[in-house]
Amino acid sequence: MAMDEAELAAIEHALRRRAEALEVRITGMATPPERGSGIGFGKRVGDGTTEAVKRLTEFGVGSSLESSQARVLRALEKLHGGTYGTCDDCGRPIAPARLSVSPESVLCIDCARGAR
């Protein structure tokens, strides 16, 4: 997939912005709860239970954010290595439409479906 310098620079800029945004979100989620927030699963629904459920939900979201961050960083690595736009699994080109929607894609659509 041949791209000119301007296209590569735009992709790199978009990927770097995405990586920074993900880092901010991940760092924010890593902040411990306020002291005395009473996290627990008691018999009554209260602030502590609500906070505990929120933290469990954030754990799942955090894991997803970390996966996204890894893909973005891998896409940047591929961009610098000259392999951006090729699938990490099969080596075939990733469809330009896929890359335009999701520039951090490192797998073609067929390999991405199989990775689930």
C-alpha positions, 0 to 999 in steps of 0.5 A: 500500500503506497502512501505519500509523505503527507498521508503518512504524516497525517496517519502518524499525527492521528495515531499519536493523538489517539495514543495520548488520549488513551494514556490520559484515560488509562491514567485517570482510571488508575487513580485510587478511590477516595479514602473512606468511599466505602467500597463494598457489596452490602445488602443495601444498595448505597454509595459503596455498592455503587462505587464497587460496581463502577470500579468493576465496570471500569476494570473491563473498560480499562482492559479494553483501553489497554488493548486499544493502546497496544494496537495504536502503538503497534500501528505506529511501530509498523508505520515507522518500520515501513509495514503499515497497512499489512496484516500482522497475521497473514501479511496481506494488505489491510483494506484502505477503507478499514484503515481510514475508519480505524487507522490503528488496525494491524489485522486485515478483516479476515484475521480480525474476525478469526481473532475473536 
